[in-house]
Amino acid sequence: MMKLWGGRFRKATSKILDEFNASIPFDKELYIEDIEGSIAHSKMLAKQGIITQDEAEKIKEGLLQIKKEIENDEFIFDIADEDIHMAIEKRLIEIIGDTGKKLHTARSRNDQVAVDFRRWVLKRNKEFAKKIKELIEVFVNIAKDHTDTILPGMTHLQHAQPISFAYHMLAYASMFKRDYDRFIESYKRNNINPLGCAALAGTPHPIDRNETTKALGFDKPSINCLDTVSDRDFALEILFNISMLMMHASRISEELIIWSTSEFGFITLSDEYSTGSSIMPQKKNPDVPELIRGKTGRSYGNLIALLTVMKGLPLAYNKDTQEDKEPVFDSVKNALISIEILKETLKTMTVNKENMYKACKKGHLTATDLADYLVKKGIPFREAHHITGRAVALAESKGIDLSDLSLDELKSIDDRIENDLDLSLENSMKSRKSLGGSAPERVKEQIEYFEKFLKESE
């Protein structure tokens, strides 16, 4: 069968080349964007007098019929058609005849695929932003319920200072807020129309790129066609944004895995989002956070794959760029389901407050509070550090936590310690009133900040 581009060829392409060259098995995902782009293009051609209004209407009707055929599983995807663009154009010609051949006037597959893929990616940026907002809302709701729930704040995975579970959840809200910002900024930066760039240098036809820009919801047309047809920064950006998002999801997943162990027992995951063992009847496995952790590596791989494809390409379009879609489709699919199931896992987990509090009685979490107390008494910090070290040693010799030493025992360490010393976990958490700190009033400010963000970004 003769290809739509086959005029100068004497032989048909080999079967193996059809298979090797084709992208239609995966780029059929772009059918909506391709049809919408073609309708906007034909409408502009008619407005500019390049084709007639009747021809534009015929083209539109044919394209809408193809859309129905695809959505009703009636469209025949043939690998010989190479890609979704050629498949739709070939079918359009079958439906409306020679008028369909006029659709490709003033257009190349280079700008066509750039339009379709860019619009697909832009839609996903918005979709991610919405999903991330829903996840942030879950963190905020958990925080509101646990402003007085104390757990060990850690560094190096060692007990450090007492914080509230609310404070810990809001740290993740902060991470994912940065992810939200990245997806929104990427949308704004990349909402630029490639249509009309043709192969690489524009077209001699009197087209109106502002018209298609408006019709397709872009902010403005691109400024340099040579760059535009080979630009895949928008695809790399979404892969980077997804990698960052998944890294953050992997961090909370790691903590959910650790917290759900019998050694910690800080949380209990819902049966709805856990699995069992094929051999050990007692097992309840945290497969959701483990899979998220695993899929994070996959998202990194997709980013590196496309960076490697793009790193040595001369201007303008090269067939290598066909390798842009599969990694993006894969990362988008896996990240969207990961964020959705992480949200549900967090919503349905049980927080075991007592176990968190008991854990705070290990590791002498209020040691820094004793040092800070001594500094307020005029003692240099390094000296206060040594005095506190002796108090910790005394507590360890007695097999108790520093916070459980009596005032008399503490005074025996240094006579500058007075009755106003309070080394309770609650006082330690409440004392950190600096901006961004763990004190309840600061946590309340953070909750209000995120609630305002959630409301204003609707």
N, C-alpha and C positions, 0 to 999 in steps of 0.2 A: 504493500500500500504506500502511495506517495505521501510524504510528510507535507505539512503546510508550508515548510520552509525548503522543500526538496527540489526546486526548479533547476538548480545547477548540478544536481547529482544524477548519475547514470545508473547507479545500482542502489537497491534498497539497503537500508542498514541491516546488519546481522542481528540475529536473535539475541546473542549474548551482549551486543552493544545496547540494544533496547533495554535489556535488564539492567546493565551496568549504569546506563545513562539516566534511567528514569527516576523521577522523584515523586511520581503520582501516588505510590503506596502510602506516603506520609504527607505530602503537601496538599492532598485533597482536604485536609483540615482547613485550608484557606478558602474554601469555595464561597462562603458568604462575602468575604472581603473582595474576592475576585469579581463576583457578580456586581456588588455595589460599586466597585471602582469602574467597571465597564459601563454601567448605566450612567454614572457621572460623566465619564469620558464621552460617551455618545451624545449625551445631552449638550455638553459643551461644544462638540463638533457641529451640532445642528445650529446652536446659537451663533456660532461663528460663520455659518454658511458653508462649512466644509462638506457636510452631508445635509439632506433635507430633514425637515421635522418628521415627515412620514417614515423615513428610514430610521430615525432615532427611536420613534415609537415602536416600530417593528422589532428593533434590536432589544428594546426594553421588554416587550412582551415575550420574546424568545428567551431572554435571560431569566425572567421570572418563571417561565415554564421549566427551565433547566433546574432552577432552585427547588421547585416542587418535586421534580423527578429525583433529585439527590436526597431530599428529606424523606421521600416515600420509598427509598431504596429501589428505585426503578432505573436509575442512571447506570450505564455500563462503563465502569472504569477499565480502560484498556492500557496496558503497560506501553504499548506502541505509541501512545499519545504523549509520552514523556512526562508531562506535568499537568497540573490542574488547569493551567491557563490554556494550553493547547487542547485539552479535552473539552473544555467548555466552548471554546471557539469552534472546534470541529462540529460539535453537536448543534451549536447555533446555526451554522451554515446548513446543516441537515434540515433544521426546522424552518428557516426563513429564506434559504437560498442565497443568491449572490450578495444580497444586502448585508448578510453576516460577514462577508469578506471585507466590508468597509470599516468594521469596528477597529481594526488594528491600525488605521490611518493615524499618523502622528504619535505613534506609541511603539515601544519595543517591549519584549519580555523583560528587559533589564529594569525599566522603570515600573513595569507592571508588577513584577515580583517584589520590588522594593516597596511599592504602595501596599500590596496585600500583606506582606509579612510585617511591615512597620505598624499597620493598623491593628493587626492581630496582637502584636506585642504591647501596643499602647492600651488595648482593652484589658490585657492581663495585668498591666501595671495598676489599673483601677481596681481590678478584681482582688489583687493582693492587698491593696490599701484597705479595702472593705474588710477582708478576712482578718487583717492585723488589728484593725480597730475592735473587732469582736473579741479577739484574744486579749487585748489590753483591758477591755471592759471586764473580762473574767478575773484578771489579776486584781483590778481595782475592787471588785465585789468581794473577793477573798480577803483583801486587805481590810475592808470595812468591817468584816466579821472577826478580825484577829488582831486588832490594835493592842490588845493586852496579852496576847499569846506570846510567851517568851521562848526563844530557842537560842542555841549557841551560834553567834556569828563566828565565821571561821576565816583563817588565812592558812595557806599551806595544808588545808583540810584538817587543821588542828584547832581546837577550841580557842577562841580569842576574846570576844566580848559579848555580853548578852544584848540581843536585839529582839524586836518583835517580828513575828511571822509576817505581819503587814508590811513592815519595812523591807523584808526580804522579797516579798512579792512585788513591791513597787520598784525594786531594782530591776526586775525583769520587765515591768511595764516601761521603764526608761529605755531599756535595750530595744524593745519592739517599737517604741515610739520613733527611735532613730530609723528603724527599718521602714516604718510608714512614711517618714519624710523622704527617704531615698526613692521609694517608688513614685511618690507624688512629684518629686523634682525631676525624675527621669521622664515621667509623662510630659511635663511642661517643656523640658529641654528638647525632646525628640518629636514633638507634635508638629512635624514639618512635612510638607507635601512633595513627594518625588515625581508625581505624575506630570508628564510633559517633558521630562528630561530625555525621553527616548533612549537610544542606545548608550550615548555618553555625551553628546554635544548639543542637545536640544533638537529642534525640528524647524524646517523652513515653512511649515504650515502656520497660518495665523491663529494659533491657539490662545486661550485665555486661562493661564494657570491659576489665577485668582478665583476663577469660577469653580474649578474642580476643588480648590482648597476649601472654599466655603461649603460646597456640596458634601464633601467627605469629612468635615469637622476638624480639619487641620487649622492651626493658627496662622500659618504663612507658608508660601512655597519655598523650596530650598533655593539657595543662591548660586550654587555651582554644580552643574549637571555632571561633570566629570567625577566629582567627589560623591555625589548623591547616589549614583547607580551602584557604586561599590562600597558604600558606607554600611557597616554592620555594627556601629558603635551601640545603637539602640538594643541590639540583640546581646551584645557583650554586657551592657549595663544591666539588663534584666537578669542575666546569668550571675553577675557579680552580686546584685541585690539579693537574689535567691540564696546564693552561697552565704552571705552575711546573715540573712534571715534564718537559714537552716543551722548555721553555727550557733546562733542564740537559742534556737529550739533544741539543739543538741545539748547545750549547757543545762537548761532546765530539765531535760530528759535524764541527763546523768544524775542530777540531784533527786529526781523522782525515783530512779532506780535505787540509789543509795538509801534514801529515806524510807523506802518500802521494805528494806531488808529487816530480818529479825534483830540484827545487831543495833539498828537505829530505831525502827518502829515509829518514825515520826508521822507517816501517813499510811493509809490503807487504800489501795487502788480498787475501784469498783469492779465487780465481776464482769460488768458489761465491756470493760476495756482491759481485761486480763485473759490469759490463756492457761491451760493446764499442760501436764506432761503425759506423754504416751505410756510411760512406765511407772512414774511415781505419783500415786493418787493424791498425795498431800500438797502437791506443788501448785503455786499460783504465780505465774510468770509475768513480769512487766514487759510484755512483747511490744506494746505500743511505743514506749519511750526508747526501747532498744532498736526498733526498726527506724525510728526518726533519727537516732544516732547513726545508724548505718547508712541511711539515705543521704545524710549530710556529705559523706565522702563521695557519693555518686554525683551530687550537685557540683562539688569542687571539680570532679573529673570533666564534667560537661563544659565548665568555664575554661579549663585549661585546653580542652580539645578545640574550642572555637578560637581562642587566642592563638593557638598554634596554626590553625588554618589561615588566619588573617595575617600572620606576622611577616610573610614575605611576598604578598601579592602586589604586583605592579598595577597601576591604574589602567583601564577602569575595571569593568566586570570580568571575572574569571569563573570558570565552572566550579573551581574549588568552593566557591561561596555557596553552592548547593548544599554543602555540608553544614550550613548554619541552622537548619530547621530542626533536625532530629534531636540535637542536644537541648535546644530551647523547649521543644514540645515535651521532652522527657522531664526536664527540671521543673517546668511549670506544673505538669500533672502531679508529680510526686510531692512537690512543695505545697501545693494547694490542699491535697488530702492530708498531708502531715500537719499543717496548721489547724485544719478543721478538727482532726481527731485529737490533737493536743488540747485544743479548747475544751472538747467534751471530756477528756480524761481529767483535766483540772477541775471542771465543774462538778464532777461526780466523785472525786476522791474525798476520803475522810481524814481530817486533821486530828492527830492524837496529841492533844495539848499536854497531857500529863507526862508523856514520854519526852516531849521536847523540854519540859521544865526540869525533869530529872537529869537530863543530859547536861543542863546548865550547871549542875552541881559537881561537874567533873572538869578539871582543867583550870580551876582558879580564875574564872572569867572576870572577877572584879579586882584583879591585881593592879591594872592600870589606874583604877579608881583610887586605890590606896596611894599610889605614886603621885597622882594629881592632887590628892588631899594634902600630902606632905609639901608639895610645891607651893600650894596656897598658904602654907604655914611659913614660907620663906626659905625652905630648904632647896638647894640646887637640885635639878632633876636627876643628875647622875647619882647623887647621894641618896635621893628618894628611891631611885631604882634599886640600889643595893639594900636599903632598909626593907623594901617590899620583897626582895628576894629572900631575905631572912624570914619574913613572915610566911612566905610560901613554903619554905623549908620546914618551919614549925608545923604548919597545917599538914604537910605530907607525913611528918613524923607521927602525927596523931591519927592519920588515916581519914582526915576530914577535908572539906573544901575550905578555902580561905574565908569565904563568906560566913562560915559557921564558927570561926574563932570568936571567943568572947572578947569584950573590950579589954578586960584585965590581961588576957593573953597577948593582945596586940600592944597594949601599953608596956608590957615587959620587953618588947622588942625595941621601943623608942619612947621616951617619956614625953615627947612632943605630940604624941597621939592623945587626943582628948575625947570627951564624951560625945562630941558632935559628929564623930565618924559613923557613917552608915555604908556598910559594904554589901547591902542586900542587892539581889539581882534587879529588883524593881527600881531601886534608886539609881543604880548604874545606868540602866536603859533610859530613865527619865532625865538624867543629868546632861546628856549630850544634846544641848539645845542650839548648837551652831547650825547655820543654814545647811540643809541637806542631811542633818543628823537624825538620830533614832528616837529623840524625845517625842512623846505623843503629840504635842502641838505641831512639831515639824512634820510628823507623819500625816497629820490631819491636813496640813498645807499641801503636801504632795498629792493626797487623795483629791483635794479640791482642784489642784492643777490638772490632773488627768480627767476629772469629770468635766472641767471647762473645755479641755481639748476635745473630748468625745462629743460634747454638745456643739461646739463651734465648727467641727469638721464634718457635720452631717450633710 
